[in-house]
Amino acid sequence: MGHPGRRRDPRRGALQRAARHHALSTAVHRGGYVRLAQTIPVVAGRLVLGTWQGLFLAEHRRAPHRRQLVLHVSGE
């Protein structure tokens, strides 16, 4: 609700929709810079990574939501 006698700016709704769209499109663009799948060797139950390597999970959206991590294990 607004103030009585005050008119609502018709552009406000369009700006809010554009801001929501921008937040989602930004997350999509950022996601394009990172890998969505990765193969990592495991030997004797440990990740085989180089000295300066690490495994990082990142979320680019601001709104909370559920994610799933899917592991595919093959080999001996």
Secondary structure by P-SEA (a helix, b strand, c coil): ccccccccccaaaaaaaaaaaaaaaaaaaaaaacccbbbbbbccccccccccbbbbbbbcccbbbbbbbbbbbbcc
